[in-house]
Amino acid sequence: MSRIQDTVAELHRLPGVKGAALITNDGMVVAAALDDRFEPEVIAGLASYLLMTTQRCLAEGGLGKATHYVLTATHGKAIVETFDDSSLVVMVDQFVDLGRTEAEVREAAQRIRRASRIA
């Protein structure tokens, strides 16, 4: 396994994490570790569309680029860290310790940045 896949798999093993995926801006899966009920390609396609439209709205509003998102839904949250040409998407349940999990996601994002520079 690559360092990036290992990092994504480590995130999936955290308490309350339903899945994690590194996706390209155009919706391709780079690495994924997801619960069985998730399809990596569906997560990648939906997340890339959501991130693209959100970035466009922010740009049109003169707000600049966002690099960290937390989306809240009825039964969980999605934590997203964006890179230049990809994004790390982590789905968590509604009971997760958000502060701790966000810290873990940020640390994983740093490991992915380092690994992608080396590769």
N, CA, C and O atoms as a GROMACS GRO file, in nm:
protein
  476
    1MET      N    1   0.083  -0.119   0.000
    1MET     CA    2   0.000   0.000   0.000
    1MET      C    3   0.088   0.125   0.000
    1MET      O    4   0.199   0.123   0.053
    2SER      N    5   0.039   0.231  -0.059
    2SER     CA    6   0.113   0.356  -0.061
    2SER      C    7   0.094   0.431   0.070
    2SER      O    8   0.004   0.399   0.148
    3ARG      N    9   0.178   0.531   0.094
    3ARG     CA   10   0.164   0.612   0.215
    3ARG      C   11   0.030   0.684   0.217
    3ARG      O   12  -0.032   0.697   0.322
    4ILE      N   13  -0.015   0.728   0.103
    4ILE     CA   14  -0.143   0.799   0.097
    4ILE      C   15  -0.257   0.703   0.131
    4ILE      O   16  -0.343   0.738   0.212
    5GLN      N   17  -0.259   0.584   0.073
    5GLN     CA   18  -0.363   0.486   0.104
    5GLN      C   19  -0.356   0.447   0.251
    5GLN      O   20  -0.460   0.432   0.316
    6ASP      N   21  -0.236   0.429   0.305
    6ASP     CA   22  -0.221   0.397   0.447
    6ASP      C   23  -0.282   0.507   0.535
    6ASP      O   24  -0.349   0.477   0.633
    7THR      N   25  -0.258   0.632   0.500
    7THR     CA   26  -0.310   0.745   0.577
    7THR      C   27  -0.462   0.747   0.573
    7THR      O   28  -0.527   0.770   0.675
    8VAL      N   29  -0.520   0.724   0.456
    8VAL     CA   30  -0.666   0.721   0.442
    8VAL      C   31  -0.723   0.604   0.523
    8VAL      O   32  -0.826   0.620   0.589
    9ALA      N   33  -0.659   0.491   0.519
    9ALA     CA   34  -0.705   0.374   0.596
    9ALA      C   35  -0.697   0.400   0.746
    9ALA      O   36  -0.785   0.357   0.821
   10GLU      N   37  -0.592   0.470   0.791
   10GLU     CA   38  -0.580   0.504   0.933
   10GLU      C   39  -0.695   0.593   0.978
   10GLU      O   40  -0.748   0.576   1.087
   11LEU      N   41  -0.734   0.688   0.894
   11LEU     CA   42  -0.847   0.774   0.928
   11LEU      C   43  -0.975   0.692   0.944
   11LEU      O   44  -1.054   0.717   1.035
   12HIS      N   45  -0.994   0.595   0.857
   12HIS     CA   46  -1.116   0.512   0.862
   12HIS      C   47  -1.124   0.432   0.991
   12HIS      O   48  -1.234   0.397   1.035
   13ARG      N   49  -1.011   0.402   1.051
   13ARG     CA   50  -1.010   0.325   1.175
   13ARG      C   51  -1.040   0.409   1.299
   13ARG      O   52  -1.057   0.353   1.408
   14LEU      N   53  -1.046   0.541   1.286
   14LEU     CA   54  -1.074   0.626   1.402
   14LEU      C   55  -1.219   0.607   1.448
   14LEU      O   56  -1.306   0.577   1.367
   15PRO      N   57  -1.244   0.625   1.579
   15PRO     CA   58  -1.382   0.612   1.630
   15PRO      C   59  -1.476   0.711   1.561
   15PRO      O   60  -1.445   0.830   1.550
   16GLY      N   61  -1.589   0.661   1.515
   16GLY     CA   62  -1.691   0.745   1.455
   16GLY      C   63  -1.672   0.777   1.308
   16GLY      O   64  -1.759   0.839   1.248
   17VAL      N   65  -1.560   0.734   1.249
   17VAL     CA   66  -1.534   0.763   1.108
   17VAL      C   67  -1.598   0.653   1.023
   17VAL      O   68  -1.568   0.534   1.040
   18LYS      N   69  -1.684   0.694   0.930
   18LYS     CA   70  -1.753   0.601   0.841
   18LYS      C   71  -1.675   0.576   0.713
   18LYS      O   72  -1.696   0.476   0.644
   19GLY      N   73  -1.585   0.667   0.682
   19GLY     CA   74  -1.505   0.650   0.562
   19GLY      C   75  -1.422   0.772   0.532
   19GLY      O   76  -1.449   0.882   0.580
   20ALA      N   77  -1.319   0.750   0.452
   20ALA     CA   78  -1.232   0.859   0.409
   20ALA      C   79  -1.190   0.832   0.266
   20ALA      O   80  -1.170   0.718   0.225
   21ALA      N   81  -1.176   0.940   0.190
   21ALA     CA   82  -1.133   0.926   0.051
   21ALA      C   83  -1.055   1.049   0.009
   21ALA      O   84  -1.087   1.161   0.047
   22LEU      N   85  -0.952   1.026  -0.070
   22LEU     CA   86  -0.879   1.134  -0.136
   22LEU      C   87  -0.927   1.134  -0.279
   22LEU      O   88  -0.917   1.033  -0.350
   23ILE      N   89  -0.980   1.249  -0.323
   23ILE     CA   90  -1.038   1.258  -0.457
   23ILE      C   91  -0.974   1.373  -0.533
   23ILE      O   92  -0.928   1.470  -0.473
   24THR      N   93  -0.971   1.361  -0.664
   24THR     CA   94  -0.922   1.472  -0.746
   24THR      C   95  -1.035   1.573  -0.764
   24THR      O   96  -1.152   1.543  -0.739
   25ASN      N   97  -1.000   1.693  -0.807
   25ASN     CA   98  -1.101   1.797  -0.827
   25ASN      C   99  -1.203   1.760  -0.933
   25ASN      O  100  -1.315   1.812  -0.932
   26ASP      N  101  -1.166   1.671  -1.024
   26ASP     CA  102  -1.262   1.630  -1.128
   26ASP      C  103  -1.335   1.500  -1.093
   26ASP      O  104  -1.400   1.441  -1.179
   27GLY      N  105  -1.325   1.455  -0.967
   27GLY     CA  106  -1.407   1.345  -0.920
   27GLY      C  107  -1.350   1.205  -0.932
   27GLY      O  108  -1.425   1.108  -0.924
   28MET      N  109  -1.221   1.192  -0.950
   28MET     CA  110  -1.158   1.060  -0.955
   28MET      C  111  -1.111   1.020  -0.815
   28MET      O  112  -1.071   1.105  -0.736
   29VAL      N  113  -1.115   0.892  -0.785
   29VAL     CA  114  -1.071   0.840  -0.655
   29VAL      C  115  -0.922   0.812  -0.660
   29VAL      O  116  -0.874   0.737  -0.746
   30VAL      N  117  -0.848   0.873  -0.569
   30VAL     CA  118  -0.704   0.848  -0.557
   30VAL      C  119  -0.680   0.737  -0.455
   30VAL      O  120  -0.602   0.645  -0.479
   31ALA      N  121  -0.749   0.746  -0.342
   31ALA     CA  122  -0.738   0.646  -0.235
   31ALA      C  123  -0.868   0.650  -0.156
   31ALA      O  124  -0.926   0.757  -0.139
   32ALA      N  125  -0.912   0.535  -0.107
   32ALA     CA  126  -1.037   0.532  -0.030
   32ALA      C  127  -1.036   0.418   0.070
   32ALA      O  128  -0.981   0.311   0.045
   33ALA      N  129  -1.098   0.444   0.184
   33ALA     CA  130  -1.125   0.344   0.285
   33ALA      C  131  -1.263   0.379   0.340
   33ALA      O  132  -1.277   0.469   0.423
   34LEU      N  133  -1.364   0.308   0.294
   34LEU     CA  134  -1.503   0.342   0.323
   34LEU      C  135  -1.579   0.223   0.378
   34LEU      O  136  -1.547   0.108   0.347
   35ASP      N  137  -1.682   0.251   0.459
   35ASP     CA  138  -1.774   0.145   0.501
   35ASP      C  139  -1.835   0.083   0.376
   35ASP      O  140  -1.841   0.147   0.271
   36ASP      N  141  -1.881  -0.040   0.386
   36ASP     CA  142  -1.935  -0.113   0.271
   36ASP      C  143  -2.051  -0.044   0.201
   36ASP      O  144  -2.070  -0.063   0.081
   37ARG      N  145  -2.128   0.036   0.273
   37ARG     CA  146  -2.244   0.098   0.212
   37ARG      C  147  -2.211   0.214   0.119
   37ARG      O  148  -2.298   0.264   0.048
   38PHE      N  149  -2.086   0.259   0.119
   38PHE     CA  150  -2.045   0.371   0.034
   38PHE      C  151  -1.975   0.320  -0.091
   38PHE      O  152  -1.897   0.225  -0.086
   39GLU      N  153  -2.003   0.385  -0.203
   39GLU     CA  154  -1.933   0.358  -0.328
   39GLU      C  155  -1.832   0.470  -0.349
   39GLU      O  156  -1.870   0.587  -0.354
   40PRO      N  157  -1.704   0.437  -0.362
   40PRO     CA  158  -1.602   0.541  -0.375
   40PRO      C  159  -1.627   0.640  -0.490
   40PRO      O  160  -1.606   0.760  -0.474
   41GLU      N  161  -1.673   0.588  -0.604
   41GLU     CA  162  -1.695   0.676  -0.720
   41GLU      C  163  -1.811   0.773  -0.696
   41GLU      O  164  -1.808   0.887  -0.743
   42VAL      N  165  -1.912   0.728  -0.623
   42VAL     CA  166  -2.026   0.815  -0.592
   42VAL      C  167  -1.982   0.925  -0.496
   42VAL      O  168  -2.014   1.042  -0.516
   43ILE      N  169  -1.909   0.888  -0.392
   43ILE     CA  170  -1.858   0.986  -0.297
   43ILE      C  171  -1.771   1.088  -0.370
   43ILE      O  172  -1.784   1.208  -0.348
   44ALA      N  173  -1.682   1.040  -0.456
   44ALA     CA  174  -1.591   1.130  -0.529
   44ALA      C  175  -1.668   1.226  -0.620
   44ALA      O  176  -1.639   1.345  -0.622
   45GLY      N  177  -1.764   1.174  -0.694
   45GLY     CA  178  -1.840   1.257  -0.786
   45GLY      C  179  -1.921   1.363  -0.715
   45GLY      O  180  -1.919   1.480  -0.753
   46LEU      N  181  -1.993   1.322  -0.612
   46LEU     CA  182  -2.076   1.418  -0.538
   46LEU      C  183  -1.991   1.521  -0.464
   46LEU      O  184  -2.022   1.640  -0.466
   47ALA      N  185  -1.885   1.475  -0.399
   47ALA     CA  186  -1.799   1.568  -0.325
   47ALA      C  187  -1.731   1.667  -0.418
   47ALA      O  188  -1.723   1.786  -0.386
   48SER      N  189  -1.680   1.621  -0.531
   48SER     CA  190  -1.612   1.713  -0.622
   48SER      C  191  -1.708   1.818  -0.676
   48SER      O  192  -1.671   1.935  -0.690
   49TYR      N  193  -1.832   1.777  -0.707
   49TYR     CA  194  -1.932   1.874  -0.755
   49TYR      C  195  -1.964   1.976  -0.646
   49TYR      O  196  -1.969   2.096  -0.672
   50LEU      N  197  -1.985   1.929  -0.525
   50LEU     CA  198  -2.016   2.018  -0.414
   50LEU      C  199  -1.902   2.116  -0.388
   50LEU      O  200  -1.925   2.235  -0.369
   51LEU      N  201  -1.780   2.066  -0.388
   51LEU     CA  202  -1.664   2.152  -0.363
   51LEU      C  203  -1.644   2.252  -0.476
   51LEU      O  204  -1.613   2.369  -0.450
   52MET      N  205  -1.661   2.209  -0.600
   52MET     CA  206  -1.645   2.298  -0.714
   52MET      C  207  -1.746   2.413  -0.708
   52MET      O  208  -1.710   2.529  -0.727
   53THR      N  209  -1.872   2.380  -0.682
   53THR     CA  210  -1.974   2.485  -0.679
   53THR      C  211  -1.957   2.576  -0.558
   53THR      O  212  -1.982   2.696  -0.568
   54THR      N  213  -1.916   2.521  -0.447
   54THR     CA  214  -1.891   2.604  -0.328
   54THR      C  215  -1.776   2.701  -0.353
   54THR      O  216  -1.785   2.819  -0.319
   55GLN      N  217  -1.669   2.651  -0.413
   55GLN     CA  218  -1.555   2.740  -0.443
   55GLN      C  219  -1.597   2.850  -0.540
   55GLN      O  220  -1.555   2.965  -0.526
   56ARG      N  221  -1.679   2.816  -0.637
   56ARG     CA  222  -1.727   2.916  -0.733
   56ARG      C  223  -1.810   3.023  -0.663
   56ARG      O  224  -1.794   3.142  -0.690
   57CYS      N  225  -1.898   2.982  -0.573
   57CYS     CA  226  -1.980   3.077  -0.498
   57CYS      C  227  -1.893   3.168  -0.411
   57CYS      O  228  -1.917   3.289  -0.405
   58LEU      N  229  -1.794   3.111  -0.346
   58LEU     CA  230  -1.705   3.192  -0.263
   58LEU      C  231  -1.627   3.292  -0.348
   58LEU      O  232  -1.612   3.408  -0.309
   59ALA      N  233  -1.579   3.248  -0.462
   59ALA     CA  234  -1.504   3.337  -0.552
   59ALA      C  235  -1.592   3.450  -0.602
   59ALA      O  236  -1.550   3.566  -0.604
   60GLU      N  237  -1.714   3.417  -0.645
   60GLU     CA  238  -1.805   3.520  -0.695
   60GLU      C  239  -1.845   3.619  -0.586
   60GLU      O  240  -1.875   3.734  -0.615
   61GLY      N  241  -1.845   3.575  -0.462
   61GLY     CA  242  -1.876   3.663  -0.350
   61GLY      C  243  -1.756   3.738  -0.297
   61GLY      O  244  -1.766   3.816  -0.203
   62GLY      N  245  -1.639   3.715  -0.360
   62GLY     CA  246  -1.518   3.783  -0.318
   62GLY      C  247  -1.463   3.735  -0.184
   62GLY      O  248  -1.392   3.809  -0.116
   63LEU      N  249  -1.496   3.613  -0.146
   63LEU     CA  250  -1.456   3.561  -0.016
   63LEU      C  251  -1.327   3.479  -0.020
   63LEU      O  252  -1.279   3.437   0.085
   64GLY      N  253  -1.271   3.457  -0.136
   64GLY     CA  254  -1.149   3.378  -0.146
   64GLY      C  255  -1.176   3.229  -0.147
   64GLY      O  256  -1.290   3.186  -0.160
   65LYS      N  257  -1.070   3.152  -0.132
   65LYS     CA  258  -1.080   3.006  -0.140
   65LYS      C  259  -1.084   2.945   0.000
   65LYS      O  260  -1.007   2.985   0.088
   66ALA      N  261  -1.172   2.850   0.020
   66ALA     CA  262  -1.179   2.776   0.145
   66ALA      C  263  -1.089   2.653   0.136
   66ALA      O  264  -1.080   2.590   0.030
   67THR      N  265  -1.024   2.618   0.245
   67THR     CA  266  -0.937   2.501   0.246
   67THR      C  267  -0.984   2.395   0.345
   67THR      O  268  -0.932   2.284   0.347
   68HIS      N  269  -1.083   2.428   0.427
   68HIS     CA  270  -1.133   2.335   0.527
   68HIS      C  271  -1.284   2.355   0.539
   68HIS      O  272  -1.332   2.467   0.556
   69TYR      N  273  -1.358   2.246   0.530
   69TYR     CA  274  -1.504   2.250   0.540
   69TYR      C  275  -1.549   2.149   0.645
   69TYR      O  276  -1.487   2.045   0.663
   70VAL      N  277  -1.658   2.182   0.712
   70VAL     CA  278  -1.731   2.084   0.792
   70VAL      C  279  -1.877   2.097   0.752
   70VAL      O  280  -1.940   2.200   0.777
   71LEU      N  281  -1.929   1.994   0.690
   71LEU     CA  282  -2.069   1.991   0.647
   71LEU      C  283  -2.147   1.908   0.748
   71LEU      O  284  -2.108   1.795   0.780
   72THR      N  285  -2.256   1.963   0.798
   72THR     CA  286  -2.335   1.895   0.900
   72THR      C  287  -2.467   1.848   0.841
   72THR      O  288  -2.539   1.925   0.777
   73ALA      N  289  -2.498   1.721   0.863
   73ALA     CA  290  -2.624   1.662   0.817
   73ALA      C  291  -2.693   1.598   0.938
   73ALA      O  292  -2.638   1.598   1.048
   74THR      N  293  -2.810   1.546   0.917
   74THR     CA  294  -2.888   1.488   1.026
   74THR      C  295  -2.814   1.374   1.096
   74THR      O  296  -2.815   1.367   1.219
   75HIS      N  297  -2.751   1.286   1.020
   75HIS     CA  298  -2.690   1.167   1.080
   75HIS      C  299  -2.539   1.166   1.073
   75HIS      O  300  -2.478   1.059   1.085
   76GLY      N  301  -2.477   1.281   1.055
   76GLY     CA  302  -2.332   1.283   1.053
   76GLY      C  303  -2.277   1.412   0.995
   76GLY      O  304  -2.349   1.509   0.973
   77LYS      N  305  -2.148   1.409   0.972
   77LYS     CA  306  -2.077   1.524   0.918
   77LYS      C  307  -1.977   1.478   0.814
   77LYS      O  308  -1.936   1.362   0.813
   78ALA      N  309  -1.939   1.570   0.728
   78ALA     CA  310  -1.829   1.546   0.635
   78ALA      C  311  -1.724   1.653   0.663
   78ALA      O  312  -1.755   1.772   0.666
   79ILE      N  313  -1.602   1.610   0.684
   79ILE     CA  314  -1.490   1.700   0.706
   79ILE      C  315  -1.407   1.695   0.578
   79ILE      O  316  -1.372   1.588   0.530
   80VAL      N  317  -1.374   1.812   0.524
   80VAL     CA  318  -1.302   1.817   0.397
   80VAL      C  319  -1.181   1.908   0.412
   80VAL      O  320  -1.191   2.020   0.461
   81GLU      N  321  -1.066   1.859   0.368
   81GLU     CA  322  -0.944   1.938   0.356
   81GLU      C  323  -0.910   1.943   0.208
   81GLU      O  324  -0.900   1.840   0.143
   82THR      N  325  -0.894   2.063   0.156
   82THR     CA  326  -0.863   2.076   0.013
   82THR      C  327  -0.715   2.099  -0.009
   82THR      O  328  -0.647   2.162   0.072
   83PHE      N  329  -0.667   2.046  -0.121
   83PHE     CA  330  -0.531   2.067  -0.168
   83PHE      C  331  -0.542   2.139  -0.302
   83PHE      O  332  -0.652   2.175  -0.342
   84ASP      N  333  -0.432   2.160  -0.371
   84ASP     CA  334  -0.437   2.229  -0.500
   84ASP      C  335  -0.524   2.155  -0.602
   84ASP      O  336  -0.608   2.216  -0.667
   85ASP      N  337  -0.504   2.025  -0.616
   85ASP     CA  338  -0.574   1.950  -0.719
   85ASP      C  339  -0.654   1.830  -0.667
   85ASP      O  340  -0.697   1.744  -0.743
   86SER      N  341  -0.672   1.826  -0.535
   86SER     CA  342  -0.747   1.715  -0.476
   86SER      C  343  -0.805   1.757  -0.342
   86SER      O  344  -0.778   1.867  -0.293
   87SER      N  345  -0.885   1.668  -0.283
   87SER     CA  346  -0.946   1.694  -0.152
   87SER      C  347  -0.954   1.565  -0.073
   87SER      O  348  -0.976   1.457  -0.129
   88LEU      N  349  -0.937   1.577   0.057
   88LEU     CA  350  -0.955   1.467   0.149
   88LEU      C  351  -1.094   1.482   0.210
   88LEU      O  352  -1.124   1.584   0.272
   89VAL      N  353  -1.179   1.380   0.192
   89VAL     CA  354  -1.316   1.383   0.241
   89VAL      C  355  -1.329   1.274   0.347
   89VAL      O  356  -1.299   1.157   0.321
   90VAL      N  357  -1.375   1.312   0.467
   90VAL     CA  358  -1.390   1.218   0.577
   90VAL      C  359  -1.533   1.226   0.628
   90VAL      O  360  -1.577   1.332   0.673
   91MET      N  361  -1.606   1.115   0.622
   91MET     CA  362  -1.743   1.109   0.671
   91MET      C  363  -1.743   1.052   0.813
   91MET      O  364  -1.681   0.949   0.840
   92VAL      N  365  -1.814   1.122   0.902
   92VAL     CA  366  -1.818   1.079   1.042
   92VAL      C  367  -1.963   1.074   1.090
   92VAL      O  368  -2.051   1.136   1.031
   93ASP      N  369  -1.987   0.999   1.198
   93ASP     CA  370  -2.122   0.993   1.252
   93ASP      C  371  -2.151   1.117   1.337
   93ASP      O  372  -2.061   1.196   1.365
   94GLN      N  373  -2.276   1.132   1.377
   94GLN     CA  374  -2.319   1.253   1.447
   94GLN      C  375  -2.267   1.261   1.590
   94GLN      O  376  -2.277   1.367   1.653
   95PHE      N  377  -2.212   1.153   1.643
   95PHE     CA  378  -2.167   1.150   1.782
   95PHE      C  379  -2.016   1.167   1.796
   95PHE      O  380  -1.965   1.161   1.908
   96VAL      N  381  -1.946   1.187   1.688
   96VAL     CA  382  -1.800   1.195   1.691
   96VAL      C  383  -1.754   1.318   1.770
   96VAL      O  384  -1.821   1.421   1.772
   97ASP      N  385  -1.638   1.305   1.834
   97ASP     CA  386  -1.573   1.420   1.898
   97ASP      C  387  -1.511   1.502   1.784
   97ASP      O  388  -1.402   1.472   1.737
   98LEU      N  389  -1.583   1.604   1.741
   98LEU     CA  390  -1.545   1.678   1.621
   98LEU      C  391  -1.408   1.744   1.635
   98LEU      O  392  -1.329   1.741   1.541
   99GLY      N  393  -1.379   1.803   1.749
   99GLY     CA  394  -1.250   1.869   1.767
   99GLY      C  395  -1.133   1.774   1.750
   99GLY      O  396  -1.037   1.804   1.679
  100ARG      N  397  -1.142   1.660   1.813
  100ARG     CA  398  -1.034   1.560   1.803
  100ARG      C  399  -1.023   1.504   1.661
  100ARG      O  400  -0.914   1.489   1.607
  101THR      N  401  -1.138   1.475   1.601
  101THR     CA  402  -1.137   1.418   1.467
  101THR      C  403  -1.084   1.518   1.365
  101THR      O  404  -1.008   1.481   1.275
  102GLU      N  405  -1.123   1.645   1.377
  102GLU     CA  406  -1.070   1.748   1.287
  102GLU      C  407  -0.919   1.759   1.300
  102GLU      O  408  -0.849   1.775   1.199
  103ALA      N  409  -0.868   1.749   1.421
  103ALA     CA  410  -0.722   1.753   1.441
  103ALA      C  411  -0.655   1.635   1.371
  103ALA      O  412  -0.549   1.650   1.309
  104GLU      N  413  -0.716   1.518   1.380
  104GLU     CA  414  -0.662   1.398   1.314
  104GLU      C  415  -0.666   1.415   1.162
  104GLU      O  416  -0.573   1.374   1.092
  105VAL      N  417  -0.773   1.474   1.110
  105VAL     CA  418  -0.787   1.496   0.965
  105VAL      C  419  -0.680   1.595   0.918
  105VAL      O  420  -0.619   1.574   0.814
  106ARG      N  421  -0.658   1.701   0.993
  106ARG     CA  422  -0.555   1.800   0.955
  106ARG      C  423  -0.415   1.736   0.956
  106ARG      O  424  -0.333   1.764   0.868
  107GLU      N  425  -0.390   1.652   1.055
  107GLU     CA  426  -0.261   1.583   1.060
  107GLU      C  427  -0.246   1.488   0.941
  107GLU      O  428  -0.139   1.481   0.881
  108ALA      N  429  -0.352   1.416   0.909
  108ALA     CA  430  -0.349   1.327   0.792
  108ALA      C  431  -0.326   1.406   0.664
  108ALA      O  432  -0.254   1.362   0.575
  109ALA      N  433  -0.389   1.522   0.654
  109ALA     CA  434  -0.370   1.608   0.536
  109ALA      C  435  -0.223   1.648   0.521
  109ALA      O  436  -0.170   1.652   0.410
  110GLN      N  437  -0.159   1.677   0.631
  110GLN     CA  438  -0.016   1.712   0.626
  110GLN      C  439   0.067   1.592   0.577
  110GLN      O  440   0.160   1.609   0.498
  111ARG      N  441   0.034   1.472   0.625
  111ARG     CA  442   0.106   1.352   0.580
  111ARG      C  443   0.084   1.329   0.431
  111ARG      O  444   0.177   1.290   0.359
  112ILE      N  445  -0.038   1.353   0.384
  112ILE     CA  446  -0.066   1.337   0.241
  112ILE      C  447   0.012   1.440   0.160
  112ILE      O  448   0.068   1.406   0.055
  113ARG      N  449   0.016   1.564   0.207
  113ARG     CA  450   0.094   1.667   0.137
  113ARG      C  451   0.242   1.626   0.125
  113ARG      O  452   0.301   1.637   0.018
  114ARG      N  453   0.299   1.578   0.235
  114ARG     CA  454   0.439   1.534   0.232
  114ARG      C  455   0.459   1.416   0.138
  114ARG      O  456   0.556   1.413   0.062
  115ALA      N  457   0.368   1.319   0.145
  115ALA     CA  458   0.380   1.200   0.060
  115ALA      C  459   0.366   1.236  -0.088
  115ALA      O  460   0.435   1.178  -0.173
  116SER      N  461   0.278   1.329  -0.120
  116SER     CA  462   0.259   1.362  -0.261
  116SER      C  463   0.376   1.444  -0.316
  116SER      O  464   0.400   1.442  -0.437
  117ARG      N  465   0.447   1.516  -0.231
  117ARG     CA  466   0.567   1.587  -0.276
  117ARG      C  467   0.682   1.492  -0.304
  117ARG      O  468   0.763   1.515  -0.393
  118ILE      N  469   0.687   1.385  -0.226
  118ILE     CA  470   0.795   1.287  -0.243
  118ILE      C  471   0.773   1.203  -0.367
  118ILE      O  472   0.868   1.170  -0.438
  119ALA      N  473   0.647   1.168  -0.394
  119ALA     CA  474   0.614   1.076  -0.504
  119ALA      C  475   0.642   1.137  -0.640
  119ALA      O  476   0.619   1.073  -0.742
   0.00000   0.00000   0.00000
